[in-house]
Amino acid sequence: MIDSEKAEKLLKALADKSRLQILECIQEGTSNPGEIAKDLNRHRSTIEKHLRVLLAARIVEKVPSLTKGGQLSVRYKVRENAVTLLAKIREAIKEDLG
């Protein structure tokens, strides 16, 4: 039996165009909130708000890294189970449109 509260949280997180665009950016290699904001032409605070929703739904995870200057930075990565789910969603959409 599925945990309906977790399923609802996951589906609500994915039911937002901006969050789907953010996930696309992350999967294409842009994983820093500032870079994502620049790519999507949005405010960094808006991107960070959406990232908190994706984190809470366990779709993305934080990955600490170092900048070229040696400073600690936070990047985001799509969790492995979410990569599979997103691929299935893309496949379903393609089939629906085909």
C-alpha positions as CSV (number, residue, x, y, z in Angstrom):
1,M,0.0,0.0,0.0
2,I,1.4,3.4,-0.9
3,D,1.8,6.2,1.7
4,S,-0.8,8.6,0.4
5,E,0.8,11.6,2.3
6,K,4.2,11.0,0.7
7,A,2.6,10.5,-2.7
8,E,0.6,13.7,-2.4
9,K,3.7,15.7,-1.4
10,L,5.7,14.2,-4.4
11,L,2.9,14.8,-6.9
12,K,2.3,18.4,-5.7
13,A,6.0,19.2,-6.0
14,L,6.0,17.9,-9.5
15,A,2.8,19.7,-10.5
16,D,4.5,23.0,-10.9
17,K,6.0,24.3,-14.2
18,S,8.8,26.3,-12.5
19,R,9.9,23.2,-10.4
20,L,9.9,21.1,-13.6
21,Q,12.1,23.7,-15.3
22,I,14.4,23.7,-12.3
23,L,14.7,19.9,-12.4
24,E,15.5,20.2,-16.1
25,C,18.3,22.6,-15.4
26,I,19.7,20.4,-12.7
27,Q,19.6,17.4,-15.0
28,E,21.4,19.4,-17.7
29,G,24.2,20.3,-15.3
30,T,23.2,23.6,-13.8
31,S,22.9,22.9,-10.2
32,N,23.7,26.1,-8.3
33,P,20.6,28.2,-7.3
34,G,22.2,31.4,-8.6
35,E,23.0,29.7,-12.0
36,I,19.5,28.3,-12.2
37,A,18.0,31.7,-11.5
38,K,20.1,33.2,-14.2
39,D,19.2,30.5,-16.7
40,L,15.5,30.8,-16.0
41,N,15.5,34.6,-15.7
42,R,14.0,34.4,-12.2
43,H,15.1,35.7,-8.7
44,R,17.4,33.5,-6.7
45,S,15.0,33.6,-3.8
46,T,12.2,32.2,-5.9
47,I,14.4,29.4,-7.1
48,E,15.5,28.6,-3.5
49,K,11.8,28.5,-2.5
50,H,11.1,25.9,-5.2
51,L,14.2,24.0,-4.3
52,R,13.0,23.7,-0.6
53,V,9.7,22.1,-1.9
54,L,11.7,19.7,-4.1
55,L,14.0,18.9,-1.1
56,A,11.0,18.3,1.2
57,A,9.5,15.9,-1.4
58,R,12.9,14.1,-1.6
59,I,13.2,14.8,-5.3
60,V,16.5,16.6,-5.0
61,E,19.3,16.5,-2.5
62,K,22.0,19.0,-1.5
63,V,25.6,18.3,-2.6
64,P,28.3,20.3,-0.9
65,S,31.1,21.3,-3.3
66,L,34.0,23.8,-3.6
67,T,34.1,26.7,-5.9
68,K,37.2,27.4,-8.0
69,G,38.3,29.8,-5.3
70,G,38.0,27.1,-2.7
71,Q,34.8,28.3,-1.0
72,L,32.1,25.9,0.1
73,S,29.1,25.9,-2.2
74,V,25.8,24.1,-2.3
75,R,24.7,22.4,-5.5
76,Y,21.6,20.3,-6.1
77,K,21.3,16.9,-7.6
78,V,18.2,15.0,-8.7
79,R,17.9,11.8,-6.5
80,E,18.3,8.6,-8.4
81,N,14.7,7.4,-7.8
82,A,13.4,10.8,-9.1
83,V,15.5,10.5,-12.2
84,T,13.7,7.3,-13.0
85,L,10.3,8.8,-12.3
86,L,11.0,11.9,-14.4
87,A,12.1,9.6,-17.3
88,K,8.8,7.7,-17.0
89,I,6.8,11.0,-17.0
90,R,8.6,12.2,-20.1
91,E,7.9,8.8,-21.8
92,A,4.2,9.0,-20.8
93,I,4.0,12.6,-22.2
94,K,5.7,11.6,-25.5
95,E,3.3,8.6,-25.9
96,D,0.3,10.8,-25.2
97,L,1.4,13.4,-27.8
98,G,2.4,10.8,-30.4
